[in-house]
Amino acid sequence: MTSVDLTNVADVDVEPGTLPEKMTAWVIRQERGGEPTDAFQLEEIEVPEPGAFEVVVRVMAAGVNFNNVWAALGQPVSVFRYHPNEDHHIGGSDASGIVWKVGEGVTKWQPGDEVVIHCNQASYEDIEVHGLDPLAAPSQQIWGYETSWGSFAQFTKVQAQQLLPKPKNLSWAEAATYGLTYFTAYRMLMDQVNLQAGYRVLIWGAAGGLGVFATQLCAMTGAQAVGVVSSADKGELVKRLGAVDYIDRNEFKGMMRKGGESPDEEKARFKESRRFSKHVKELLGGEPDVVFEHVGQATFPTSVLTVKPFGQVVICGATSGYQLDFDVRYLWMRQKQIIGSHFANAYECYKANELIEQGLIRPVVWKVLPFEDVANAHQMMHENKHLGKIAILVGAKSEDEGKTEEGPGAIRAEVGA
């Protein structure tokens, strides 16, 4: 496997304000791309110095997301295409930690500050950052995926604007699990579709990383949500998070779009979609105002069919496929809207984080694993053997470390496959 010593990975021998020369990191290199257990290897690597408006953070815990399964596989494109000037890739787009050293121009944060990190980066020089939205900037990238220096290392380098106060009611591990998925769901629902009390919402993958937060946001705002899940116990989790009910997608397998259906197959698929749509309407007491989409090819035709006239389908991903094929007549003749959404800007992240601090939204954690299991965690995710969000301990020595105030912590997602 590796000769890197993990005995003292949770310890550093320098005080805040000073960086060591080397750190332990899980590194992907282009020549060894493939299965996560092959692509991720432990290395001793130089600790980066912060540049202007940058901060180096000691990582206390990191969160696992599917984007670095893609990084390992080199699909759909190699991450080295995004950062060609670096021959290594340190992944990880969620983290909690301690500010260790600040670069020139940083005044808001000081060594010793406890933070969580959001994963959107953009150049300070892009005009979109100063009047439109950083997500529109040509330099926009996702830290720890489209950039290196992610969270699967003892130290990480970020832009100062990525830092948010760590909620004191959460442990380091809990605080490392929610950023990427929660902030994405927040922008989709709170800003893109202006979620309101009384809205009816259909949530695909409601027990997954995005869905658990979409479900809680609906409950918090007074919207009625129905979640689509893959098992009854996941459905019970979704109801626990505030959904009015759930649908087991296995009962409607025929509605899933595979691509290349024959006319007869498409007729049968459409019939199942109509049956599903009718069931959603029954559970919600009306057609959904909003469909929360991130599955893509398999579900998108059903989403467009199911949402009410003048309703909105908001989409941030396509885990089942990017090529979408649907009956567009249901879009234009019933004046529905499709809205694309990608992560969140710093202000949205800040406002969303306040809800975590107030205990109104809670992280949902499945497992907390040691630093040595980074590659295994991604392999588990690649093989769809995970059941929820996974946290990795880095600087923290236990999963309870870091909580300094009483308050609701994470919800543990103890559900079956």
TORKOL-4160 file (C-alpha; in steps of 0.2 Angstrom, whole numbers, padded with zeros to 4 digits, m for minus):
417
<pt num="1" X="0000" Y="0000" Z="0000"/>
<pt num="2" X="0011" Y="0014" Z="0006"/>
<pt num="3" X="0026" Y="0018" Z="0018"/>
<pt num="4" X="0019" Y="0034" Z="0024"/>
<pt num="5" X="0017" Y="0034" Z="0043"/>
<pt num="6" X="0000" Y="0039" Z="0049"/>
<pt num="7" X="0003" Y="0037" Z="0067"/>
<pt num="8" X="0004" Y="0056" Z="0070"/>
<pt num="9" X="m0007" Y="0063" Z="0056"/>
<pt num="10" X="m0018" Y="0071" Z="0069"/>
<pt num="11" X="m0003" Y="0080" Z="0077"/>
<pt num="12" X="0007" Y="0095" Z="0070"/>
<pt num="13" X="0023" Y="0102" Z="0078"/>
<pt num="14" X="0021" Y="0120" Z="0074"/>
<pt num="15" X="0009" Y="0134" Z="0081"/>
<pt num="16" X="m0004" Y="0143" Z="0071"/>
<pt num="17" X="0005" Y="0156" Z="0060"/>
<pt num="18" X="0019" Y="0144" Z="0055"/>
<pt num="19" X="0018" Y="0130" Z="0043"/>
<pt num="20" X="0028" Y="0114" Z="0043"/>
<pt num="21" X="0038" Y="0110" Z="0027"/>
<pt num="22" X="0029" Y="0094" Z="0023"/>
<pt num="23" X="0012" Y="0086" Z="0026"/>
<pt num="24" X="0003" Y="0069" Z="0023"/>
<pt num="25" X="m0009" Y="0069" Z="0009"/>
<pt num="26" X="m0020" Y="0058" Z="m0001"/>
<pt num="27" X="m0014" Y="0061" Z="m0019"/>
<pt num="28" X="m0020" Y="0057" Z="m0036"/>
<pt num="29" X="m0008" Y="0058" Z="m0051"/>
<pt num="30" X="m0013" Y="0057" Z="m0069"/>
<pt num="31" X="m0002" Y="0041" Z="m0073"/>
<pt num="32" X="m0012" Y="0030" Z="m0060"/>
<pt num="33" X="m0030" Y="0035" Z="m0063"/>
<pt num="34" X="m0043" Y="0022" Z="m0061"/>
<pt num="35" X="m0052" Y="0013" Z="m0047"/>
<pt num="36" X="m0051" Y="0025" Z="m0031"/>
<pt num="37" X="m0041" Y="0012" Z="m0021"/>
<pt num="38" X="m0028" Y="0013" Z="m0035"/>
<pt num="39" X="m0028" Y="0031" Z="m0039"/>
<pt num="40" X="m0028" Y="0038" Z="m0021"/>
<pt num="41" X="m0010" Y="0035" Z="m0013"/>
<pt num="42" X="m0003" Y="0043" Z="0002"/>
<pt num="43" X="0012" Y="0054" Z="0000"/>
<pt num="44" X="0022" Y="0067" Z="0009"/>
<pt num="45" X="0020" Y="0083" Z="0000"/>
<pt num="46" X="0026" Y="0101" Z="0002"/>
<pt num="47" X="0014" Y="0112" Z="0012"/>
<pt num="48" X="0008" Y="0127" Z="0001"/>
<pt num="49" X="0011" Y="0145" Z="0006"/>
<pt num="50" X="m0004" Y="0156" Z="0005"/>
<pt num="51" X="m0004" Y="0169" Z="m0008"/>
<pt num="52" X="m0013" Y="0186" Z="m0008"/>
<pt num="53" X="m0031" Y="0184" Z="m0001"/>
<pt num="54" X="m0027" Y="0166" Z="0002"/>
<pt num="55" X="m0027" Y="0156" Z="0018"/>
<pt num="56" X="m0020" Y="0139" Z="0023"/>
<pt num="57" X="m0031" Y="0129" Z="0035"/>
<pt num="58" X="m0026" Y="0115" Z="0046"/>
<pt num="59" X="m0039" Y="0102" Z="0041"/>
<pt num="60" X="m0048" Y="0094" Z="0056"/>
<pt num="61" X="m0061" Y="0084" Z="0046"/>
<pt num="62" X="m0065" Y="0082" Z="0028"/>
<pt num="63" X="m0081" Y="0076" Z="0019"/>
<pt num="64" X="m0082" Y="0064" Z="0005"/>
<pt num="65" X="m0092" Y="0068" Z="m0012"/>
<pt num="66" X="m0094" Y="0059" Z="m0028"/>
<pt num="67" X="m0083" Y="0072" Z="m0037"/>
<pt num="68" X="m0067" Y="0064" Z="m0032"/>
<pt num="69" X="m0073" Y="0047" Z="m0038"/>
<pt num="70" X="m0073" Y="0056" Z="m0055"/>
<pt num="71" X="m0056" Y="0063" Z="m0051"/>
<pt num="72" X="m0049" Y="0046" Z="m0048"/>
<pt num="73" X="m0057" Y="0038" Z="m0063"/>
<pt num="74" X="m0052" Y="0053" Z="m0074"/>
<pt num="75" X="m0070" Y="0054" Z="m0080"/>
<pt num="76" X="m0079" Y="0063" Z="m0088"/>
<pt num="77" X="m0063" Y="0072" Z="m0091"/>
<pt num="78" X="m0046" Y="0072" Z="m0081"/>
<pt num="79" X="m0045" Y="0085" Z="m0067"/>
<pt num="80" X="m0028" Y="0089" Z="m0073"/>
<pt num="81" X="m0036" Y="0098" Z="m0087"/>
<pt num="82" X="m0043" Y="0110" Z="m0075"/>
<pt num="83" X="m0026" Y="0113" Z="m0066"/>
<pt num="84" X="m0012" Y="0109" Z="m0079"/>
<pt num="85" X="0001" Y="0118" Z="m0069"/>
<pt num="86" X="0001" Y="0105" Z="m0055"/>
<pt num="87" X="0006" Y="0087" Z="m0057"/>
<pt num="88" X="m0004" Y="0081" Z="m0042"/>
<pt num="89" X="m0022" Y="0082" Z="m0037"/>
<pt num="90" X="m0027" Y="0083" Z="m0018"/>
<pt num="91" X="m0046" Y="0081" Z="m0018"/>
<pt num="92" X="m0059" Y="0085" Z="m0005"/>
<pt num="93" X="m0072" Y="0099" Z="m0007"/>
<pt num="94" X="m0079" Y="0099" Z="0011"/>
<pt num="95" X="m0069" Y="0103" Z="0026"/>
<pt num="96" X="m0069" Y="0110" Z="0044"/>
<pt num="97" X="m0053" Y="0116" Z="0052"/>
<pt num="98" X="m0042" Y="0130" Z="0060"/>
<pt num="99" X="m0035" Y="0145" Z="0051"/>
<pt num="100" X="m0016" Y="0142" Z="0052"/>
<pt num="101" X="m0008" Y="0155" Z="0041"/>
<pt num="102" X="m0015" Y="0170" Z="0031"/>
<pt num="103" X="m0009" Y="0178" Z="0015"/>
<pt num="104" X="m0006" Y="0196" Z="0011"/>
<pt num="105" X="m0022" Y="0207" Z="0011"/>
<pt num="106" X="m0032" Y="0195" Z="0022"/>
<pt num="107" X="m0040" Y="0205" Z="0037"/>
<pt num="108" X="m0056" Y="0196" Z="0042"/>
<pt num="109" X="m0048" Y="0179" Z="0048"/>
<pt num="110" X="m0033" Y="0176" Z="0060"/>
<pt num="111" X="m0023" Y="0161" Z="0064"/>
<pt num="112" X="m0033" Y="0150" Z="0077"/>
<pt num="113" X="m0050" Y="0154" Z="0069"/>
<pt num="114" X="m0062" Y="0139" Z="0068"/>
<pt num="115" X="m0070" Y="0138" Z="0051"/>
<pt num="116" X="m0079" Y="0127" Z="0038"/>
<pt num="117" X="m0075" Y="0129" Z="0020"/>
<pt num="118" X="m0086" Y="0132" Z="0005"/>
<pt num="119" X="m0080" Y="0125" Z="m0012"/>
<pt num="120" X="m0082" Y="0139" Z="m0024"/>
<pt num="121" X="m0067" Y="0149" Z="m0031"/>
<pt num="122" X="m0066" Y="0163" Z="m0043"/>
<pt num="123" X="m0053" Y="0176" Z="m0048"/>
<pt num="124" X="m0055" Y="0193" Z="m0038"/>
<pt num="125" X="m0051" Y="0201" Z="m0055"/>
<pt num="126" X="m0067" Y="0195" Z="m0064"/>
<pt num="127" X="m0080" Y="0208" Z="m0065"/>
<pt num="128" X="m0094" Y="0195" Z="m0063"/>
<pt num="129" X="m0088" Y="0193" Z="m0045"/>
<pt num="130" X="m0091" Y="0212" Z="m0041"/>
<pt num="131" X="m0109" Y="0214" Z="m0048"/>
<pt num="132" X="m0117" Y="0199" Z="m0056"/>
<pt num="133" X="m0112" Y="0182" Z="m0047"/>
<pt num="134" X="m0096" Y="0173" Z="m0044"/>
<pt num="135" X="m0104" Y="0158" Z="m0052"/>
<pt num="136" X="m0104" Y="0167" Z="m0069"/>
<pt num="137" X="m0086" Y="0171" Z="m0068"/>
<pt num="138" X="m0075" Y="0163" Z="m0082"/>
<pt num="139" X="m0063" Y="0158" Z="m0068"/>
<pt num="140" X="m0076" Y="0149" Z="m0057"/>
<pt num="141" X="m0070" Y="0132" Z="m0051"/>
<pt num="142" X="m0074" Y="0120" Z="m0038"/>
<pt num="143" X="m0060" Y="0119" Z="m0025"/>
<pt num="144" X="m0054" Y="0101" Z="m0022"/>
<pt num="145" X="m0060" Y="0095" Z="m0039"/>
<pt num="146" X="m0056" Y="0108" Z="m0052"/>
<pt num="147" X="m0042" Y="0114" Z="m0041"/>
<pt num="148" X="m0029" Y="0104" Z="m0031"/>
<pt num="149" X="m0025" Y="0107" Z="m0013"/>
<pt num="150" X="m0042" Y="0100" Z="m0007"/>
<pt num="151" X="m0046" Y="0093" Z="0011"/>
<pt num="152" X="m0039" Y="0076" Z="0010"/>
<pt num="153" X="m0022" Y="0082" Z="0018"/>
<pt num="154" X="m0016" Y="0089" Z="0035"/>
<pt num="155" X="m0017" Y="0107" Z="0027"/>
<pt num="156" X="m0027" Y="0115" Z="0013"/>
<pt num="157" X="m0025" Y="0131" Z="0003"/>
<pt num="158" X="m0041" Y="0141" Z="0000"/>
<pt num="159" X="m0047" Y="0159" Z="m0005"/>
<pt num="160" X="m0051" Y="0169" Z="0011"/>
<pt num="161" X="m0069" Y="0172" Z="0004"/>
<pt num="162" X="m0072" Y="0153" Z="0006"/>
<pt num="163" X="m0071" Y="0153" Z="0025"/>
<pt num="164" X="m0087" Y="0153" Z="0036"/>
<pt num="165" X="m0088" Y="0152" Z="0055"/>
<pt num="166" X="m0088" Y="0134" Z="0061"/>
<pt num="167" X="m0105" Y="0131" Z="0070"/>
<pt num="168" X="m0100" Y="0128" Z="0088"/>
<pt num="169" X="m0114" Y="0116" Z="0091"/>
<pt num="170" X="m0106" Y="0104" Z="0079"/>
<pt num="171" X="m0091" Y="0092" Z="0080"/>
<pt num="172" X="m0077" Y="0094" Z="0068"/>
<pt num="173" X="m0083" Y="0078" Z="0059"/>
<pt num="174" X="m0101" Y="0085" Z="0058"/>
<pt num="175" X="m0096" Y="0102" Z="0052"/>
<pt num="176" X="m0086" Y="0094" Z="0037"/>
<pt num="177" X="m0101" Y="0085" Z="0030"/>
<pt num="178" X="m0113" Y="0097" Z="0023"/>
<pt num="179" X="m0105" Y="0111" Z="0013"/>
<pt num="180" X="m0105" Y="0105" Z="m0005"/>
<pt num="181" X="m0123" Y="0097" Z="m0005"/>
<pt num="182" X="m0132" Y="0109" Z="0007"/>
<pt num="183" X="m0126" Y="0125" Z="m0001"/>
<pt num="184" X="m0131" Y="0118" Z="m0018"/>
<pt num="185" X="m0148" Y="0113" Z="m0012"/>
<pt num="186" X="m0150" Y="0130" Z="m0003"/>
<pt num="187" X="m0147" Y="0140" Z="m0019"/>
<pt num="188" X="m0158" Y="0129" Z="m0029"/>
<pt num="189" X="m0173" Y="0131" Z="m0018"/>
<pt num="190" X="m0171" Y="0147" Z="m0009"/>
<pt num="191" X="m0164" Y="0158" Z="m0023"/>
<pt num="192" X="m0168" Y="0150" Z="m0039"/>
<pt num="193" X="m0186" Y="0145" Z="m0036"/>
<pt num="194" X="m0190" Y="0156" Z="m0021"/>
<pt num="195" X="m0197" Y="0142" Z="m0011"/>
<pt num="196" X="m0212" Y="0148" Z="m0001"/>
<pt num="197" X="m0224" Y="0141" Z="0012"/>
<pt num="198" X="m0237" Y="0131" Z="0004"/>
<pt num="199" X="m0227" Y="0126" Z="m0011"/>
<pt num="200" X="m0228" Y="0107" Z="m0016"/>
<pt num="201" X="m0211" Y="0100" Z="m0020"/>
<pt num="202" X="m0205" Y="0083" Z="m0027"/>
<pt num="203" X="m0188" Y="0078" Z="m0022"/>
<pt num="204" X="m0178" Y="0065" Z="m0032"/>
<pt num="205" X="m0165" Y="0055" Z="m0021"/>
<pt num="206" X="m0172" Y="0063" Z="m0005"/>
<pt num="207" X="m0162" Y="0052" Z="0006"/>
<pt num="208" X="m0146" Y="0057" Z="m0003"/>
<pt num="209" X="m0133" Y="0071" Z="0000"/>
<pt num="210" X="m0143" Y="0084" Z="m0009"/>
<pt num="211" X="m0160" Y="0077" Z="m0004"/>
<pt num="212" X="m0159" Y="0077" Z="0015"/>
<pt num="213" X="m0156" Y="0096" Z="0014"/>
<pt num="214" X="m0169" Y="0099" Z="0001"/>
<pt num="215" X="m0181" Y="0090" Z="0012"/>
<pt num="216" X="m0176" Y="0100" Z="0028"/>
<pt num="217" X="m0177" Y="0117" Z="0018"/>
<pt num="218" X="m0195" Y="0112" Z="0013"/>
<pt num="219" X="m0200" Y="0108" Z="0031"/>
<pt num="220" X="m0192" Y="0124" Z="0037"/>
<pt num="221" X="m0201" Y="0135" Z="0025"/>
<pt num="222" X="m0218" Y="0127" Z="0026"/>
<pt num="223" X="m0217" Y="0119" Z="0009"/>
<pt num="224" X="m0225" Y="0101" Z="0007"/>
<pt num="225" X="m0212" Y="0089" Z="0000"/>
<pt num="226" X="m0213" Y="0071" Z="m0006"/>
<pt num="227" X="m0196" Y="0062" Z="m0008"/>
<pt num="228" X="m0192" Y="0048" Z="m0020"/>
<pt num="229" X="m0181" Y="0035" Z="m0012"/>
<pt num="230" X="m0175" Y="0017" Z="m0015"/>
<pt num="231" X="m0181" Y="0008" Z="0001"/>
<pt num="232" X="m0194" Y="0010" Z="0015"/>
<pt num="233" X="m0181" Y="0013" Z="0028"/>
<pt num="234" X="m0174" Y="0028" Z="0018"/>
<pt num="235" X="m0192" Y="0034" Z="0016"/>
<pt num="236" X="m0194" Y="0034" Z="0035"/>
<pt num="237" X="m0178" Y="0044" Z="0036"/>
<pt num="238" X="m0185" Y="0057" Z="0024"/>
<pt num="239" X="m0201" Y="0058" Z="0034"/>
<pt num="240" X="m0191" Y="0061" Z="0050"/>
<pt num="241" X="m0183" Y="0075" Z="0041"/>
<pt num="242" X="m0200" Y="0083" Z="0037"/>
<pt num="243" X="m0207" Y="0076" Z="0021"/>
<pt num="244" X="m0226" Y="0073" Z="0021"/>
<pt num="245" X="m0223" Y="0056" Z="0013"/>
<pt num="246" X="m0211" Y="0046" Z="0001"/>
<pt num="247" X="m0212" Y="0035" Z="m0015"/>
<pt num="248" X="m0201" Y="0020" Z="m0017"/>
<pt num="249" X="m0194" Y="0021" Z="m0034"/>
<pt num="250" X="m0193" Y="0002" Z="m0036"/>
<pt num="251" X="m0212" Y="0003" Z="m0038"/>
<pt num="252" X="m0211" Y="0013" Z="m0054"/>
<pt num="253" X="m0195" Y="0006" Z="m0062"/>
<pt num="254" X="m0203" Y="0007" Z="m0079"/>
<pt num="255" X="m0203" Y="0026" Z="m0079"/>
<pt num="256" X="m0184" Y="0027" Z="m0080"/>
<pt num="257" X="m0177" Y="0033" Z="m0096"/>
<pt num="258" X="m0163" Y="0023" Z="m0102"/>
<pt num="259" X="m0161" Y="0031" Z="m0120"/>
<pt num="260" X="m0164" Y="0023" Z="m0136"/>
<pt num="261" X="m0181" Y="0016" Z="m0132"/>
<pt num="262" X="m0192" Y="0009" Z="m0146"/>
<pt num="263" X="m0209" Y="0017" Z="m0149"/>
<pt num="264" X="m0217" Y="0003" Z="m0140"/>
<pt num="265" X="m0205" Y="0004" Z="m0126"/>
<pt num="266" X="m0207" Y="0023" Z="m0125"/>
<pt num="267" X="m0226" Y="0021" Z="m0124"/>
<pt num="268" X="m0224" Y="0009" Z="m0110"/>
<pt num="269" X="m0212" Y="0020" Z="m0101"/>
<pt num="270" X="m0223" Y="0036" Z="m0103"/>
<pt num="271" X="m0238" Y="0026" Z="m0096"/>
<pt num="272" X="m0228" Y="0022" Z="m0080"/>
<pt num="273" X="m0223" Y="0041" Z="m0079"/>
<pt num="274" X="m0241" Y="0046" Z="m0079"/>
<pt num="275" X="m0245" Y="0033" Z="m0066"/>
<pt num="276" X="m0231" Y="0040" Z="m0055"/>
<pt num="277" X="m0236" Y="0058" Z="m0059"/>
<pt num="278" X="m0254" Y="0054" Z="m0053"/>
<pt num="279" X="m0247" Y="0046" Z="m0037"/>
<pt num="280" X="m0237" Y="0062" Z="m0033"/>
<pt num="281" X="m0252" Y="0072" Z="m0035"/>
<pt num="282" X="m0262" Y="0061" Z="m0023"/>
<pt num="283" X="m0248" Y="0062" Z="m0010"/>
<pt num="284" X="m0246" Y="0081" Z="m0011"/>
<pt num="285" X="m0264" Y="0085" Z="m0013"/>
<pt num="286" X="m0260" Y="0093" Z="m0030"/>
<pt num="287" X="m0247" Y="0094" Z="m0044"/>
<pt num="288" X="m0229" Y="0100" Z="m0038"/>
<pt num="289" X="m0224" Y="0118" Z="m0040"/>
<pt num="290" X="m0206" Y="0113" Z="m0040"/>
<pt num="291" X="m0197" Y="0097" Z="m0045"/>
<pt num="292" X="m0179" Y="0096" Z="m0037"/>
<pt num="293" X="m0169" Y="0087" Z="m0050"/>
<pt num="294" X="m0151" Y="0080" Z="m0050"/>
<pt num="295" X="m0153" Y="0063" Z="m0058"/>
<pt num="296" X="m0154" Y="0068" Z="m0076"/>
<pt num="297" X="m0158" Y="0056" Z="m0090"/>
<pt num="298" X="m0167" Y="0043" Z="m0081"/>
<pt num="299" X="m0180" Y="0054" Z="m0072"/>
<pt num="300" X="m0180" Y="0071" Z="m0082"/>
<pt num="301" X="m0194" Y="0066" Z="m0094"/>
<pt num="302" X="m0205" Y="0062" Z="m0079"/>
<pt num="303" X="m0200" Y="0078" Z="m0070"/>
<pt num="304" X="m0206" Y="0089" Z="m0084"/>
<pt num="305" X="m0222" Y="0079" Z="m0086"/>
<pt num="306" X="m0226" Y="0079" Z="m0067"/>
<pt num="307" X="m0223" Y="0097" Z="m0062"/>
<pt num="308" X="m0238" Y="0108" Z="m0064"/>
<pt num="309" X="m0242" Y="0121" Z="m0077"/>
<pt num="310" X="m0231" Y="0136" Z="m0074"/>
<pt num="311" X="m0221" Y="0125" Z="m0062"/>
<pt num="312" X="m0202" Y="0124" Z="m0061"/>
<pt num="313" X="m0189" Y="0110" Z="m0063"/>
<pt num="314" X="m0173" Y="0115" Z="m0055"/>
<pt num="315" X="m0158" Y="0104" Z="m0059"/>
<pt num="316" X="m0140" Y="0104" Z="m0053"/>
<pt num="317" X="m0133" Y="0088" Z="m0060"/>
<pt num="318" X="m0136" Y="0072" Z="m0070"/>
<pt num="319" X="m0130" Y="0056" Z="m0061"/>
<pt num="320" X="m0139" Y="0044" Z="m0073"/>
<pt num="321" X="m0133" Y="0053" Z="m0089"/>
<pt num="322" X="m0131" Y="0070" Z="m0096"/>
<pt num="323" X="m0141" Y="0068" Z="m0113"/>
<pt num="324" X="m0159" Y="0073" Z="m0109"/>
<pt num="325" X="m0173" Y="0067" Z="m0120"/>
<pt num="326" X="m0191" Y="0072" Z="m0116"/>
<pt num="327" X="m0207" Y="0077" Z="m0124"/>
<pt num="328" X="m0205" Y="0096" Z="m0125"/>
<pt num="329" X="m0224" Y="0099" Z="m0129"/>
<pt num="330" X="m0227" Y="0097" Z="m0110"/>
<pt num="331" X="m0214" Y="0111" Z="m0107"/>
<pt num="332" X="m0220" Y="0124" Z="m0119"/>
<pt num="333" X="m0238" Y="0121" Z="m0120"/>
<pt num="334" X="m0240" Y="0121" Z="m0101"/>
<pt num="335" X="m0227" Y="0135" Z="m0099"/>
<pt num="336" X="m0216" Y="0126" Z="m0087"/>
<pt num="337" X="m0198" Y="0131" Z="m0083"/>
<pt num="338" X="m0181" Y="0122" Z="m0082"/>
<pt num="339" X="m0169" Y="0131" Z="m0071"/>
<pt num="340" X="m0150" Y="0126" Z="m0071"/>
<pt num="341" X="m0141" Y="0129" Z="m0054"/>
<pt num="342" X="m0123" Y="0126" Z="m0049"/>
<pt num="343" X="m0117" Y="0126" Z="m0031"/>
<pt num="344" X="m0119" Y="0143" Z="m0022"/>
<pt num="345" X="m0110" Y="0160" Z="m0020"/>
<pt num="346" X="m0102" Y="0165" Z="m0004"/>
<pt num="347" X="m0117" Y="0175" Z="0002"/>
<pt num="348" X="m0128" Y="0161" Z="0000"/>
<pt num="349" X="m0116" Y="0149" Z="0009"/>
<pt num="350" X="m0115" Y="0162" Z="0023"/>
<pt num="351" X="m0134" Y="0163" Z="0025"/>
<pt num="352" X="m0136" Y="0144" Z="0023"/>
<pt num="353" X="m0123" Y="0142" Z="0037"/>
<pt num="354" X="m0133" Y="0153" Z="0049"/>
<pt num="355" X="m0147" Y="0140" Z="0048"/>
<pt num="356" X="m0135" Y="0127" Z="0053"/>
<pt num="357" X="m0129" Y="0138" Z="0068"/>
<pt num="358" X="m0147" Y="0141" Z="0073"/>
<pt num="359" X="m0151" Y="0122" Z="0073"/>
<pt num="360" X="m0164" Y="0124" Z="0060"/>
<pt num="361" X="m0155" Y="0113" Z="0047"/>
<pt num="362" X="m0145" Y="0099" Z="0053"/>
<pt num="363" X="m0131" Y="0088" Z="0044"/>
<pt num="364" X="m0135" Y="0070" Z="0041"/>
<pt num="365" X="m0121" Y="0059" Z="0044"/>
<pt num="366" X="m0119" Y="0040" Z="0040"/>
<pt num="367" X="m0101" Y="0036" Z="0044"/>
<pt num="368" X="m0086" Y="0044" Z="0052"/>
<pt num="369" X="m0070" Y="0036" Z="0046"/>
<pt num="370" X="m0051" Y="0038" Z="0050"/>
<pt num="371" X="m0039" Y="0047" Z="0038"/>
<pt num="372" X="m0032" Y="0030" Z="0032"/>
<pt num="373" X="m0049" Y="0026" Z="0024"/>
<pt num="374" X="m0050" Y="0040" Z="0011"/>
<pt num="375" X="m0047" Y="0029" Z="m0004"/>
<pt num="376" X="m0059" Y="0015" Z="0003"/>
<pt num="377" X="m0072" Y="0028" Z="0006"/>
<pt num="378" X="m0072" Y="0034" Z="m0012"/>
<pt num="379" X="m0071" Y="0015" Z="m0018"/>
<pt num="380" X="m0087" Y="0012" Z="m0007"/>
<pt num="381" X="m0095" Y="0027" Z="m0015"/>
<pt num="382" X="m0090" Y="0022" Z="m0033"/>
<pt num="383" X="m0098" Y="0005" Z="m0030"/>
<pt num="384" X="m0114" Y="0013" Z="m0022"/>
<pt num="385" X="m0111" Y="0004" Z="m0006"/>
<pt num="386" X="m0113" Y="0020" Z="0005"/>
<pt num="387" X="m0129" Y="0025" Z="0013"/>
<pt num="388" X="m0126" Y="0044" Z="0016"/>
<pt num="389" X="m0113" Y="0057" Z="0020"/>
<pt num="390" X="m0096" Y="0051" Z="0025"/>
<pt num="391" X="m0084" Y="0061" Z="0036"/>
<pt num="392" X="m0065" Y="0058" Z="0037"/>
<pt num="393" X="m0055" Y="0063" Z="0053"/>
<pt num="394" X="m0039" Y="0072" Z="0049"/>
<pt num="395" X="m0033" Y="0083" Z="0063"/>
<pt num="396" X="m0047" Y="0078" Z="0075"/>
<pt num="397" X="m0044" Y="0062" Z="0085"/>
<pt num="398" X="m0062" Y="0057" Z="0088"/>
<pt num="399" X="m0079" Y="0060" Z="0080"/>
<pt num="400" X="m0085" Y="0070" Z="0095"/>
<pt num="401" X="m0071" Y="0082" Z="0096"/>
<pt num="402" X="m0074" Y="0101" Z="0091"/>
<pt num="403" X="m0091" Y="0104" Z="0099"/>
<pt num="404" X="m0090" Y="0118" Z="0111"/>
<pt num="405" X="m0108" Y="0123" Z="0114"/>
<pt num="406" X="m0124" Y="0113" Z="0117"/>
<pt num="407" X="m0136" Y="0112" Z="0103"/>
<pt num="408" X="m0143" Y="0100" Z="0090"/>
<pt num="409" X="m0129" Y="0091" Z="0081"/>
<pt num="410" X="m0130" Y="0080" Z="0066"/>
<pt num="411" X="m0144" Y="0067" Z="0062"/>
<pt num="412" X="m0137" Y="0050" Z="0061"/>
<pt num="413" X="m0143" Y="0041" Z="0045"/>
<pt num="414" X="m0144" Y="0023" Z="0051"/>
<pt num="415" X="m0154" Y="0016" Z="0036"/>
<pt num="416" X="m0152" Y="0000" Z="0026"/>
<pt num="417" X="m0147" Y="m0003" Z="0008"/>
